[in-house]
Amino acid sequence: MDRMSAMDAGFFFAEGETTPMHVGSVAVFDGPAPSYGDVVRLLLGKLPEVPRYRQRAMRVPLDLGRPVWVDDPHFQILYHVRHTAVPRPGSDEQLRNLAGRVLGQRLDLSKPLWELWLVEGLAEGRWAMINKVHHAMVDGVAGTDLMQLVFDLDPAATHPEPQPWDPQEPPSPAAVAVEALTDAVARPVRRFAGVARAAASLPGWSGAGALARQAGVLGGAAANVGRQLVTPAASSLNGRLGPHRRWAWTHTTVDEVRRVRRALGGSMNDVVVTAVAAGLRDLLAARGELTQGLLVRTMVPVSIRRPTERGTLNNQISAVFVDLPVAEPDATARLASVRSQMDANKRALSAYDPRAVTGAADLVPAPLLAAAVRTLLRSGQPWVQAVTTNVPGPPIPLFVLGRHLRSLYPYVPLGSGVRFSIGIFSYEGVVSFGVTADFDAVPDIDVLVDGIARGVTELVAAAEPVLTV
């Protein structure tokens, strides 16, 4: 039995009728489309490299412990790989509408938590793959690692033949409960020992002066979070979530983002988050809700995955919060504000081991964790209005069955009354923004998406005079 971490279990417990908690993507390929059988055989040959894809989540009776991953003796790949089409010649809008419906549907929690849809009929002979994986299995970086495992670097790559699979017999509920109780006793001892080792290994923790500096940084970070919690934000964007989703995308180039960074400073992440601020500004203005000093608070997930953990399917993320200055009319000033906040967040993250903090959740009893997550993510809250996550992808071309991956757009789920999530992904010189929104509450999603594209254009225009000097 492979027990979920507290973070993985949190995403599993958060699943509900209006909160499907899978991440996903839409990958568009040059044609011709492969046959359904070829895709099934390709995945069957690669499944030994991702055993989690043939495992299901088994809950512990009465939630006495976190769920465990066990082999699914009834695994059938034909259930997970599906085949559909849009009317020819399929437009981007038709693909986005189809993807919104597919990505808005919940995964079956009694089966391995993934689906892949082969989509034919796109214009110019193209085809697509819609991918869904539960957040209990992967974060953004793990999803990228998985993509590079399933895809090929060489269009002429050969693939292993499917092999027979002999699943392990799932444990009994009684055995799972006993193991959970045993783990609950031993876990605190292991966790406290790990925290002590992590603290001792942090650079600069020796000496009273170093400790004082670290305490100063952490104190400043705590004060900033406290200030954010009491600072009003655009709570009109929050609200109850329905069961359906709208999903759309836009894109820019890595070169444009780099030009803005060279001219105006900050990181590439600062630039794309500032572009999101422009989109939210346009949305609020179109709704007549843009007022002086208004802020939109976004959660920005931060990967804490170590290089040695690349390729493991789990969640290794922390999070910071950024107040997007949507009322600021000047793009350069918006970027400066985002950059200042992100720099402060980076200093705070470097002052402690975020893995020790997120790992401390493993000490929380599973029934309490489940209740807390359900309460938090299924209820509304007025403090955070969006999620913005940026995952760097491969700069080199990828292929599936010899077909070139032309573009990839990310999908990020919604929860806790947050009606907007923006996934950002770079691949082969293109930066894509995938925008998820509640279907009923955000009929004007195109205003947000177009505003993000305009925000990039605005930043590039501000950078040009500096670059030409």
C-alpha positions in Angstrom: 0.0 0.0 0.0 1.3 3.4 -0.9 -0.4 6.0 1.3 -1.2 9.5 0.0 0.6 12.5 1.5 -1.6 14.9 3.4 -1.4 17.3 0.4 -2.4 14.6 -2.1 -5.2 13.5 0.2 -6.4 17.0 0.6 -7.0 17.3 -3.1 -8.8 13.9 -3.0 -11.0 14.9 -0.1 -11.8 18.2 -1.8 -13.6 16.4 -4.7 -17.3 17.2 -4.8 -20.3 17.6 -7.0 -19.3 21.2 -8.0 -15.6 20.8 -7.4 -14.0 18.3 -9.7 -10.3 18.3 -8.7 -8.5 17.1 -11.7 -5.8 19.0 -13.7 -5.7 18.7 -17.4 -4.6 19.9 -20.8 -5.5 20.1 -24.4 -2.6 19.1 -26.8 -3.1 20.0 -30.5 -1.1 18.0 -33.0 -0.3 18.2 -36.7 -2.2 15.5 -38.7 -3.1 13.0 -39.7 -4.8 11.7 -36.6 -3.7 8.2 -35.4 -6.3 5.5 -35.0 -7.9 4.9 -31.7 -6.3 1.4 -31.6 -2.8 2.9 -32.1 -3.3 5.3 -29.2 -4.5 2.5 -26.9 -1.6 0.3 -27.8 0.9 3.1 -27.3 -0.4 3.8 -23.8 -0.6 0.1 -22.9 3.1 -0.2 -23.8 4.1 2.7 -21.6 1.9 1.9 -18.6 4.7 0.0 -16.9 6.5 3.3 -16.6 3.6 4.9 -14.7 2.1 2.2 -12.5 -0.2 4.8 -10.8 -2.2 4.8 -14.0 -3.4 1.2 -13.1 -4.1 2.0 -9.4 -7.2 3.4 -7.7 -7.5 5.3 -4.5 -8.8 3.2 -1.6 -10.3 5.0 1.3 -9.7 3.9 4.9 -12.9 2.9 6.8 -14.3 6.0 8.6 -11.4 8.0 7.1 -9.2 6.8 10.0 -6.2 7.3 7.7 -5.3 9.0 4.4 -6.3 7.0 1.3 -3.9 4.5 -0.2 -3.1 3.6 -3.8 -3.8 -0.1 -4.7 -3.8 -2.0 -7.9 -7.2 -2.0 -9.7 -7.8 -5.7 -10.7 -10.6 -4.6 -13.0 -8.5 -2.0 -14.8 -9.7 -1.6 -18.4 -7.8 0.9 -20.6 -10.8 1.2 -23.0 -12.7 3.0 -20.2 -9.9 5.6 -19.8 -9.0 6.2 -23.4 -12.0 7.7 -25.3 -12.6 8.8 -28.9 -14.6 11.7 -30.2 -14.7 14.3 -32.9 -15.9 17.8 -33.8 -17.7 18.6 -37.0 -15.2 19.2 -39.8 -13.5 21.5 -40.2 -13.3 22.0 -36.5 -12.5 25.5 -35.2 -10.6 26.5 -32.1 -13.9 27.6 -30.6 -15.4 24.2 -31.2 -12.4 22.5 -29.6 -12.6 24.9 -26.6 -16.3 24.2 -26.1 -15.7 20.4 -26.3 -12.8 20.6 -23.9 -14.8 22.7 -21.5 -17.5 20.0 -21.3 -15.0 17.2 -21.0 -12.8 18.9 -18.4 -15.8 19.9 -16.4 -16.9 16.3 -15.9 -15.8 14.5 -12.7 -13.5 11.5 -12.8 -14.9 8.2 -11.4 -13.2 8.0 -8.0 -13.7 4.2 -7.9 -11.3 3.8 -10.9 -7.8 4.9 -11.7 -8.0 8.7 -11.8 -7.3 9.7 -15.3 -8.8 9.9 -18.8 -7.5 10.7 -22.3 -9.7 11.8 -25.2 -8.6 11.5 -28.8 -10.3 14.3 -30.8 -10.5 14.3 -34.6 -11.9 16.7 -37.1 -9.9 19.8 -36.5 -9.1 22.3 -39.3 -5.9 21.8 -41.3 -5.9 18.1 -40.6 -5.0 18.6 -37.0 -6.2 16.5 -34.1 -6.0 16.8 -30.3 -5.7 15.0 -27.0 -7.7 16.1 -24.0 -6.0 14.8 -20.8 -7.4 14.6 -17.3 -5.5 13.5 -14.2 -6.7 14.0 -10.6 -4.8 16.5 -8.6 -4.3 13.8 -5.9 -1.8 12.3 -8.4 0.1 15.2 -9.8 0.9 18.9 -9.5 2.0 21.0 -12.4 5.6 19.9 -12.5 4.7 16.2 -12.1 2.2 16.6 -14.9 4.9 18.0 -17.2 7.2 15.1 -16.3 4.3 12.7 -17.1 3.8 14.4 -20.4 7.4 14.0 -21.4 7.2 10.4 -20.4 4.2 9.6 -22.6 5.4 11.8 -25.5 8.5 11.2 -27.6 11.5 13.4 -28.4 12.0 11.6 -31.7 9.3 11.4 -34.3 10.7 8.0 -35.4 10.8 6.6 -31.9 9.8 3.0 -31.4 7.6 1.9 -28.6 7.4 -1.2 -26.4 4.8 -3.8 -27.0 2.0 -4.1 -24.4 2.9 -6.7 -21.8 0.6 -8.8 -19.6 -0.1 -7.3 -16.2 -0.6 -9.2 -13.0 -2.2 -6.8 -10.4 -1.6 -7.3 -6.7 -4.6 -8.3 -4.7 -6.1 -5.2 -3.0 -5.8 -5.3 0.8 -9.0 -5.8 2.9 -10.6 -2.8 4.6 -9.6 -4.2 8.0 -5.9 -4.5 6.9 -6.0 -0.9 5.6 -7.5 0.4 8.8 -4.9 -1.4 11.0 -2.1 -0.1 8.8 -3.5 3.4 9.1 -3.6 3.3 12.9 -0.1 2.0 13.0 1.1 4.8 10.7 -0.7 7.4 12.8 1.4 6.4 15.8 4.7 6.2 14.0 4.3 9.2 11.7 4.8 12.0 14.3 8.1 10.6 15.4 9.3 10.4 11.8 8.0 13.9 11.0 9.6 15.6 14.0 12.9 14.0 13.3 12.7 15.2 9.7 11.9 18.7 10.7 14.9 18.8 13.0 17.2 17.6 10.3 15.8 20.1 7.7 16.2 23.0 10.1 19.8 22.0 10.9 20.6 21.8 7.2 19.3 25.2 6.2 22.1 27.7 5.3 22.6 30.5 7.7 20.8 29.0 10.7 23.9 28.8 12.9 24.6 31.8 15.2 22.3 34.3 17.0 22.7 36.9 14.3 21.6 34.5 11.5 18.7 33.4 13.6 17.7 37.0 14.1 17.9 37.7 10.4 15.8 34.6 9.6 13.2 35.6 12.2 13.1 39.1 10.7 12.3 37.7 7.3 9.7 35.3 8.6 8.2 38.0 10.7 7.9 40.3 7.7 6.3 37.6 5.7 3.8 36.9 8.5 3.0 40.6 8.7 2.4 40.7 4.9 0.0 37.8 5.0 -1.8 39.4 7.9 -2.1 42.6 5.9 -3.5 40.8 2.9 -6.1 39.0 5.0 -7.5 42.4 6.2 -7.1 44.3 2.9 -10.3 44.3 0.9 -10.1 42.7 -2.5 -12.6 42.3 -5.4 -14.8 39.9 -3.5 -17.5 40.4 -6.1 -15.5 37.8 -8.1 -16.1 35.2 -5.5 -19.2 33.1 -5.1 -20.8 29.6 -5.2 -19.6 27.3 -7.9 -21.8 25.4 -10.3 -21.1 22.0 -11.8 -20.1 23.3 -15.3 -17.0 25.0 -16.6 -16.0 27.4 -19.3 -12.5 27.1 -20.6 -10.6 29.2 -23.1 -7.0 30.1 -24.1 -4.7 32.7 -25.4 -1.0 32.8 -26.0 2.1 34.9 -26.5 5.8 34.1 -27.3 8.7 33.4 -24.9 10.6 36.0 -26.9 8.0 38.7 -26.1 8.1 37.8 -22.4 11.9 37.9 -22.3 11.9 41.3 -24.0 9.7 42.7 -21.3 11.8 41.2 -18.6 15.0 42.6 -20.1 13.6 46.1 -20.4 11.4 46.4 -17.3 12.9 43.9 -14.9 11.4 41.1 -12.9 11.2 37.4 -13.8 9.2 35.8 -16.6 6.7 34.7 -14.0 6.3 38.3 -12.9 5.5 39.3 -16.5 2.9 36.7 -17.2 1.2 37.3 -13.8 1.1 41.0 -14.7 -0.6 40.2 -18.0 -3.2 38.3 -16.0 -3.8 41.4 -13.9 -4.6 43.3 -17.1 -7.2 40.7 -18.1 -8.9 40.9 -14.7 -8.8 44.7 -15.0 -10.6 44.6 -18.3 -13.2 42.1 -16.9 -14.0 44.3 -13.9 -14.1 47.4 -16.1 -16.6 45.7 -18.4 -18.7 44.7 -15.5 -18.7 48.3 -14.1 -16.9 47.1 -10.9 -13.5 48.7 -11.4 -12.9 51.2 -8.5 -9.9 53.1 -7.4 -7.5 51.1 -5.3 -9.2 47.8 -6.1 -7.1 44.6 -5.8 -7.6 41.0 -7.0 -5.8 38.6 -4.8 -4.4 35.5 -6.6 -2.8 32.4 -5.1 0.4 31.5 -6.9 1.5 27.9 -6.4 5.3 27.4 -6.0 7.0 24.1 -6.7 9.2 22.8 -3.9 10.1 19.6 -5.8 13.8 18.7 -5.6 15.7 17.7 -8.7 15.9 14.1 -7.5 12.1 14.0 -7.3 11.5 14.7 -10.9 9.3 12.0 -12.5 7.5 11.2 -9.2 3.7 11.5 -9.4 2.6 13.5 -6.3 2.2 17.0 -5.1 5.2 19.0 -4.0 3.9 22.6 -3.9 3.7 25.6 -1.5 1.8 28.8 -2.3 2.2 32.6 -2.1 -0.4 35.3 -2.5 -0.1 38.4 -4.7 -2.4 41.4 -4.7 -2.9 42.2 -8.4 -3.2 46.1 -8.7 -6.0 45.9 -11.3 -7.0 49.6 -10.6 -3.5 50.8 -11.7 -3.8 52.0 -15.3 -0.1 51.9 -16.0 1.3 48.5 -17.1 4.8 49.3 -15.9 3.6 50.2 -12.5 1.5 47.0 -12.3 4.6 45.0 -13.1 6.6 46.8 -10.5 4.0 46.0 -7.9 3.8 42.3 -8.8 7.6 42.1 -8.9 8.0 43.7 -5.5 5.5 41.3 -3.9 7.1 38.2 -5.6 10.6 39.2 -4.5 9.3 39.5 -0.9 7.7 36.1 -1.2 11.0 34.6 -2.5 12.9 36.0 0.4 10.3 34.5 2.8 10.5 31.1 1.1 14.3 31.1 1.3 14.2 31.8 5.1 12.6 28.4 6.0 12.0 25.0 4.6 8.5 25.0 3.0 8.6 21.2 2.8 8.8 21.0 6.5 5.7 23.3 6.8 3.7 21.5 4.2 4.9 18.2 5.6 3.6 19.1 9.0 0.1 18.5 7.6 1.0 14.8 7.8 0.5 15.1 11.5 -3.1 16.1 11.1 -5.5 13.2 11.8 -7.1 12.1 8.5 -10.7 12.7 9.7 -9.9 16.2 10.7 -8.0 16.8 7.4 -11.0 15.5 5.4 -13.5 17.7 7.3 -11.3 20.8 7.1 -10.6 20.4 3.3 -14.2 19.9 2.5 -15.3 22.9 4.5 -12.6 25.1 3.0 -12.7 24.1 -0.7 -16.4 23.6 -1.0 -17.4 26.8 0.8 -16.9 30.4 -0.3 -14.3 32.8 1.1 -13.7 36.5 0.2 -9.9 36.7 0.5 -8.7 35.0 -2.7 -10.3 35.6 -6.2 -8.0 33.6 -8.6 -5.3 31.0 -8.9 -2.4 31.7 -11.3 0.1 28.9 -11.8 3.0 29.0 -14.2 4.8 25.7 -15.2 7.8 25.9 -17.6 7.5 23.2 -20.3 10.1 21.8 -22.7 11.6 24.2 -25.2 12.1 21.3 -27.7 9.5 19.6 -29.9 7.5 16.6 -28.7 5.8 13.9 -30.7 3.1 11.3 -30.3 3.2 8.4 -32.8 5.3 10.6 -35.1 2.9 13.6 -35.0 4.3 16.9 -33.9 2.8 18.6 -30.8 1.9 22.0 -32.1 0.5 23.6 -28.9 -0.5 22.7 -25.4 -3.0 24.6 -23.2 -3.3 23.9 -19.4 -6.4 23.4 -17.4 -6.5 24.2 -13.6 -9.5 23.3 -11.4 -11.7 25.6 -9.3 -12.6 25.4 -5.6 -13.4 27.4 -2.5 -15.5 30.0 -4.2 -12.7 30.9 -6.6 -14.3 31.3 -10.0 -11.1 31.9 -12.0 -8.0 29.8 -12.5 -5.2 30.6 -15.0 -2.7 27.9 -16.0 0.4 29.2 -17.9 2.6 26.8 -19.8 5.6 27.3 -22.1 6.4 25.0 -24.9 8.7 25.4 -28.0 8.8 29.2 -27.7 5.1 29.8 -27.0 3.6 30.7 -23.7 0.0 29.5 -23.4 -2.7 30.8 -20.9 -5.5 28.3 -20.2 -8.4 30.0 -18.4 -10.9 28.0 -16.4 -14.1 29.7 -15.1 -17.4 28.8 -13.6 -19.9 28.4 -16.5 -22.8 30.3 -14.9 -20.9 33.1 -13.2 -18.5 33.9 -16.0 -20.3 34.2 -19.4 -17.8 36.9 -20.2 -14.7 34.7 -20.1 -13.6 36.1 -23.5 -13.2 39.5 -22.0 -10.7 38.1 -19.5 -8.9 36.1 -22.1 -8.6 39.0 -24.6 -7.5 41.2 -21.7 -4.6 38.9 -20.9 -3.5 39.1 -24.6 -3.9 42.9 -24.5 -1.9 43.0 -21.2 1.1 41.3 -23.0 0.9 43.7 -25.9 0.8 46.6 -23.4 3.9 45.4 -21.6 5.7 44.8 -24.9 4.9 48.4 -26.0 6.2 49.8 -22.7 9.4 47.8 -23.2 10.2 48.9 -26.7 11.4 52.5 -25.9 13.8 51.0 -23.3 15.2 48.3 -25.6 15.8 50.8 -28.4 17.8 53.3 -26.3 
